[in-house]
Amino acid sequence: MPPSRVLFLIILGVSGLIAAIIALNNRPLSPEERAQRDATATAAARDVLRANTVKIVVSYGTEKRRWLEDATARFEALHPNIDVELIGEGSMEAYRALSNVTDSSTNYWRNRPLPILWSPGGRIQVAMLNADQGREFATQCRDLVLSPLAFIMWKDRADAFEAFYKDKGGVTFDNLVDALSAPKDGRWAELSGDPN
């Protein structure tokens, strides 16, 4: 047989083999085969996610509980490989526990893991913690949630305060600072009341 004919038969055989492989791979799958393939792919994807899941522990002031739980659920839905563990605790309670943390600590208060994020009720706890540590222990601090603050006063004192500061907006932070910063017992005697 001439060599050109042998080469032609080899090329024809290889082409037929390639066509058969393509045909087998492109055949329609039965519903059982499709379900099995999808289940295998889903299980593999779930295993990969589990193997690559990152856990973030967040200590937060309990006044933010509802908002933070909702935000965390939405975040975890978008990022299934990030597990957020929320630890709700009082801001001063968390501050006292974190004050005992050293560079070698892995746990704090009641054997809880050290939080990656700490969201206390206000900035004052962060300032106190950094002052206690003598360094910037709590770093990259930003406001996450602004909580409303309520002023509560006895009615007779609220009425006197409102009357004294009526031209300056009544009960405001600036007016409270003014009233409390006056020398000796604040400004309460001027506000029309017993300084005690």
N, C-alpha and C positions, 0 to 999 in steps of 0.2 A: 504494500500500500504506500502511495507516495506520501512524503512528510506533510505536504500541505493539506491532504485529506485528513491525516491524523490530527493535525492542529485544529482543523475545522470541527472534527468530532469532539475534541476536548472542549473547545469554546462552546459548542452546542450543549454539551453535558453540563458544564458549569453554569451556563445561562439557565438551563432547565432547573437545576438545583436551587439557584437563587430565586427563580420564579416560584418554586414550590415553597420555599421558606417564607417568602413574602405573602403568599396566599394563605399559609397556615397562621401566620401572625395577624392577618387582617380579617380572618373569618369572624362572623358575628358570634359573640359569647352567649351561652345559654344564661337564663336568669340565675341559676345556681352558681355558674362560674363567675358571673359578674358580682354576685353577692359575696362570694368567697374572696375575690380579688379586692373588693372594696373593704371588707372586714380586715384583711391582712394589711392593707395600706393604712387603715385607720388605727389599727393596733400598733403598727410600726411608728406612725406619727405620734401617738400617745406616749409610747416608750421613749421616743426622742425628746418630747417635751418634758417628761418626768425626769429624765437624766440631766436635762439642762435647766431645771427650775431653780430660780433664785428666790430665797426667802428674805423678806424685808420686815423687820420688827419696828413697829411705830408706837411710841408712847405718846399719848395725847391727853389733854385736859378734857374731862368728861362733858363739859358744856358743848363740845363739838361733835358728840357721839353720832347723832342722826345724820348730820351732814357728811361726816367722814365715812361712816358705813356705806352711805349711798355712793359717794365718790369712789370709794375702794371697790365696790361691786362693779361700777362702770369701768374702772381702770383694769381690773382683773379680766373682764370680758374681752377687752381689747388686747390684753397681754397675758395669755393663759400660762406662759412659762414664768410668771412672777407671782409668788404667793405672798400676800401682805397679811401679817399678823398684827392686829390692832390690840393694844393694851391700854384700856381707859383707866386713868388714875388721876387723883387730885394733883394739881400743879405743884403744890408745896411738898406733897408726899414724894413725887417723882424727883423734885429738886433735892430733897434730903437724901434719897437713895443714890442719886447720881453724884452727890457730893463725896460719897465714899468710894467712888470708882478710881482705880489706879490704872496705869498704862498696861498692867498685866491682867486686869480683870476681864473676865468673859461673861460674868453674870453680875446682876445687881439685885437689890431688894427681893426677898422671897425666892431667890434662885432663878429669877427671870433672866432671859438672855438680854444682853445690852441692846438697847434700841439703836437702829441705824438712823432713825429720825425721831426727834423729840419735838412735840408741839404743845407746849404748856399754855396756860390761859393767858399769859402776857409776857412781855419782854423782861419784866422785873426778875423773874426766876432765872432767865438766861444770864442777866447781869450778875445776879447773886452767885450763880454757879461758877462763872468765869472768875469772879473776885475770890471765891473760896479756893479755887484751883491755882490762882496766881498766874494764869495764862489763858489764852483763848481756847478753852476746852470745848465749848459749844461754838462751832464755827459755821460760816456761810449761812447766817441766820437771816431769814426773810419771813415776812408776815404771810401766813397761809390762809387764815380766816380771821376776819375782824368780828369780834363778839360784841353784841350790844351791852352797854353798861347802864344800870339803873341806879338812880339816886333815891334813897329811901330816907325820909325825914319825918319826925313827929309833926302833925298838922300845925300846931301852934308855932313851931320853929320854922316850918316851911313857909307859913304865911308871913312871918316876920322877915325871913330871908328874901322872899319875893318882893315884899314892900320896899325893903332897903335897896335892892338891886333892880327895881322895876324899869329904870331908864337904861340899864345895861344888859337886859335880856333875862333877868331872873336867875334861875339855877343853871349855871354853866361852869365849865372847868375853870375858866379865867376868874369868875366871881368866887368860886370855892377857894382857889389859890389866894386871891386877895383877902378873903375873910380869914383864912387860916394862917396867913403870913404876917398878920399884924403883931406887934410886940405884945408880950404878956397876955396869955389866954386868948389869943386871936382877937377878932373884932366882934365877938358875940355881944358884949355890953353895948356897943354902938348899934347893933342890929335890933336892940330892944328886947333883951332877954337876960336871964340869969346866966352868967358866964360858966357856971358849974353844970 
